[in-house]
């Protein structure tokens, strides 16, 4: 049996802001418009983003 493990790094809002240099309100506006990766629930009211999805979004903005 072959096992394949994917390394997925979860980042919080402060890291998303740091990576994109976009304000919190703008990030949530873009999410609402379907133009930014959606966060997913972690525990309680905490949410996180998949780091690779944020990097992919940034690369799409550059191209």
ABEGO torsion letter per residue (X at the ends): XBBBBBBBBBBBAAAAAAAAGBBAAAAAAAAAAGABBBBBBABEABBBBBAAAAAAAAAAAAX
